[in-house]
């Protein structure tokens, strides 16, 4: 771990918000949340997007991690492809101590932010509910960046909740990369069988390379 890695929250937070990805998410969250507050007309229906996100988020996180971040190079119609997201994630596994390469790639926001807006506009019947859903979605994305970042600093867990997340993610990096895909929510690993007790999962020799020769 880099000697410059923060050891305390008061040092970790300023460094976190200086990175572009958290700054973009925070700006989008404030914009979307402010717009929602300006519209008013809150009702019990605003709880529905929150419920939907809590049900879907762990499986979305799992699927992105498995099928995009851990995607291997492939050939299609005679051409070779290697997703930029996967290449960056392999760099992260190769050097998990590097705090500057663990964030969501900036290029992905060109389609993910409009995608979040379109998703909630299509999934809800009113602008109010769409903004409620989008605001919560952005909040969970920012939470993902914060938790993932904090796990890779020198800060050590002080609550049972963070201890579980910290342990789970470090097992993914240093025990077996084919297990423990959840970062902020661990339900999907339990449901889909990719969690497991550390003693029952063999150590993998490809945690750093993800099985791809560079």
Secondary structure, DSSP 4 states (H G I P E B T S, - for coil): --TTS--SHHHHHHHHHHSHHHHHHHHHHHHHHHHHHHH----TTHHHHHHHHHHHHHHHHHHIIIIIITPPPEEETTEEE--HHHHHHHHHHHTTT-TTSSSPPGGGHHHHHHHHHHHHHHHSSSHHHHHHHHHHHHHHHHHHHHHHHHHTSS----SHHHHHHHHHHHHHHHT-TTS---SS--HHHHHHT----GGGSPPPTTTTTTT---
